[in-house]
Amino acid sequence: MGFNKCALRVGRRCGSPRYWMEEALLEVEAIILNEQR
């Protein structure tokens, strides 16, 4: 899944630690929000 997002966002630096950390944080936030509903 992460690789697909990376391929779609060519403008961003793919594979950089910061990129993967941001993606992970966004996914965690989404999971938390879904659980709160």
C-alpha positions in Angstrom: 0.0 0.0 0.0 2.8 2.4 0.9 4.6 1.7 -2.4 1.4 2.4 -4.4 1.0 5.8 -2.7 4.6 6.5 -3.3 4.2 5.8 -7.0 1.2 8.1 -7.2 3.0 11.0 -5.5 5.9 11.3 -7.8 6.5 14.9 -6.6 7.4 13.7 -3.1 10.7 12.1 -2.2 9.8 8.5 -2.1 11.6 6.1 0.2 12.9 8.9 2.6 12.5 8.1 6.3 10.6 11.3 6.8 8.1 10.3 4.0 7.4 6.9 5.6 7.1 8.4 9.1 4.5 10.9 7.8 2.5 8.2 6.0 2.6 6.0 9.1 1.4 8.9 11.3 -1.5 9.6 8.9 -2.6 6.0 8.9 -2.4 5.8 12.7 -4.5 9.0 13.0 -7.1 7.6 10.6 -7.3 4.4 12.6 -7.8 6.3 15.9 -10.5 8.5 14.4 -12.3 5.4 13.0 -12.3 3.7 16.4 -13.7 6.8 18.1 -16.8 6.7 15.9 
